Amino acid sequence: MKLDHVALSVHDVEAAIEHFSTLGFTLRRRGKHYANGMPTAFITNPATGVDLELIQVAGQPAPGFMHLAFVVDDLQATCAALLAQGYRYETEPFYNEAAHTHMAFLRHPAGFIAQINQPSA
């Protein structure tokens, strides 16, 4: 698995973009979150190669860590291996049209969430 990005919840995507720009991050793209319809933004730090997904939330504590996202060649096999290690589905595999990616969210028994992505060919 290759680390793809780290997701953070924020109260205001625009304010977060401005804040992270002071730390060297630049905007890659904006969108709407597939599940809650709230604004999202992907930002990157060209010097480090680190990508962040900023997800605006309402009624939740923020800012905060949401999940680590990984890119894999075989979503089904990776999910099966993680399930065998004690993970459980947070969200079963689905196709995210906006990202052109098959994805699933799995929760580790300790509570951490991994987003597993298999981009369309």
N, C-alpha and C positions, 0 to 999 in steps of 0.2 A: 504494500500500500504506500502511496505517496501522499503526504500532507497537501491538501488543496487550499484550505483557508480556516480561519478561526471566526466564529460568529459571536457577536456581542449584541445584547439588547440595549437599546438607548431610548430615552424619552423623546428625542428630537433628532432625526437623521441629519437635517441641515446643520444644526449646531455641532453634531458629532463630526461631520465632514470637515467643518471649519477647524474644530479642535485638532483632529488628527493631521490636518494639513500643516499645522505648526510643528509636527513631528516627522515631516517628510513624506506623508502619504498623499497620493493623488487619486482623483476619482477615475474609476474604470467604467462603471455603469450604474444606472439607477433602475429600480423596478418596484414591483409590488410583491409582498410575501405570498407564496402560494397558499398558505393556510389561513392567515388572518387579514390579507388584503392591505396591510399597512405598508408604508414606504420602506424600501430597502436601498442600500447602496453597497457596491463593492469598491473598496479602495485598496491601493497597493503602495508599498514603499519600494521604489525602484532600487534603492541602495541595498536593501536586505532581501528582496523578493518575497516579503511577507504580505499576504493578502488578508484583509478583514472584511467580513460581511456585517454591516450595521443593520439591525432589524429594529424598527420602531415598534414599541409596545405601549399599550395603555393598561392601566390598572395593575401593573406589576412593578416590582422593584427594578430599577435600572440605574446606572449601567451595570451590566453583568455578563459573565461568561455564559454562553448558551451551548455550543458544541464545537468539536473539531470535525472537519470534513476531510475525507480521503477520496482519492481517485483510484479505481481498481479496473482491471480488465474483465472481471467476471463477477457481477453483482450477486448472482444467486449462490455461487460457490463461497464467496466471502461471507455472505450473510449466514450460510449454513455453518461455516467454521466458527463464526462468532457466537451463534446460537449454541453450538456444542460446548463453548467455553463459558456458558452461563449468561450471555447477553439475552435480552428479550426485545421483541419489536416494540418500539415506541410508535413508529409508523411503518407499516409493511411496504414492500417495494411498489413503486408507482413511477409513472413517467411525468416529468416536469417539462411541459412544453416550452415555457419561457426560457429555460436553461438548456433545452434539448438534451436532457440527461435522465437516465433511469436512476432512481435513488431510493434509499431506505434510511430510516433512523433507528438505531439500536441503543438500548440503555444497558450499561454495565451494572452488575449488582451493587456497586459502590455509588451509583447514581449518575456517572458521567455518560454523556450522549455522544455517539459517533454517527456522523452522516456519511454514508457510503454512496459514492457516485460512479456510475459507468456512463460516460458520454456516448451519445449516438455516433455511429460510424459516419 
